[in-house]
């Protein structure tokens, strides 16, 4: 059946950027987020990628193996930090109630000077400003705009403004970017009390968090949820999926103006590498039926058309200069945590993205399915206590680095990983792709049988069959593939914790 085109839910209720708040965002290590507001997402591309998502493996399934969005991708594309504590708070202890205010009203008022009413007029989206510990981003943004808009008697935010006004503006700006761009939910511009505790807390505490791992955790959960056919909407930072696809699958990427190429003279050359795609919308050479074309091209994808490690060395070197601890954390098999969300980072399934030889991966952690049941509707929970064993694993993540021999050239058809992958995975989304794949596999099998046949009995005909099979494989862009059989390679094993 044809897959529905998923609807992407984000928000545009983010305060206008003001340079005077940049020092605050730098303290929280969130200064890079200012570049990524208002990005247009290609829903057809997102749908085609969601169709290939493995809910347990956290990988996209292609003809030639698995690929995924890794911590390295998040770090390089967005400049969010990997190193730091997990984003996870105790939601069982709401603020204390004070006279004439609920606990959350008083908490928000103490930090921002704003007191969202729990009853009365709804915001522009039809939501109450404050309900069950969720606050409306729309309401907060409107109040701050009114405060600093001269048309409403407000005073513009400038360098001469008080530090408190800058502080409040920065926090509301971050709440908008968190709830609407990097961690958007389907709650229609409402942000949970868990985020309020973090963003309205200490700047230094915010600066000690692993924002990249939290973003990737929610992104994985969003892809897992949307992979069910009954789901019609998707949340999460889908612009990252789009940027990832444009980097790793360059044939679907927009053609970038040569004047905007990411060179030493680019105005954003010191910012996140994903900034090179700002202002780009979609690929124009796929015709009107883009979803069908995406499916067809992805079904026929060959290894040579997939850039496993697309980032230039100078970009990686520049990133490592800013984040020297990152390389030791890119390829770690660890749990990713964002409040109630736990999703596993499984780089052992896509080692070619790190320039390493792909071995048969470890089994998916048995507990992964159980974590999918944690959807935040369990009520107030002490998540740091609930996940303390997982948090310990995260804290020793550099001991979980997975390293194998360097990968050279294309993988052979009989590589143990590919043989295992073909047996266990759904590689095609269209009947045409499946038929083409069966044809290639059949010819590979004929070639293999001809190679191992008893030539003394079959004579010249066996050699002819083998040459025909080889020519057909060449016509289908498989010439040059290694047809040798390899001894079994044990799965990669991270060191014990």
Secondary structure, DSSP 8 states (H G I E B T S, - for coil): ------EE----------GGGHHHHHHTT-GGGGG-TT----HHHHHHHHHTB-TTT-SEEETTEEE---HHHHHHHH----SSB-B--B-S-----BTTB-HHHHHHHHHHS----SSS---TTS--SEETTEEEHHHHHHHHHHHH-GGGT-----TTS-HHHHHHHHHHHHHHHIIIIIS--SSSSEE-HHHHHHHTS-HHHHHTB-HHHHHHHHHHHHHHHHTSTT--EE-S-HHHHHHHHHHH-GGGS----GGGSSSTT-TTTTS-GGGGGTT----STT-S-HHHHHHHHHHT--GGG--SS-S-HHHHHHHHHH-TTSGGGTTB-EEEEETTEEEEE-GGG-GGGGTB---------TTHHHHHT--S-S-S-BHHHHTHHHHHHHHTGGGGB----B--S---TT-HHHHHHHHH----SSHHHHHHHHHHHHHHHHHHHHHHS-HHHHTHHHHHHHHHHHHHHHHTT-TT-----------------
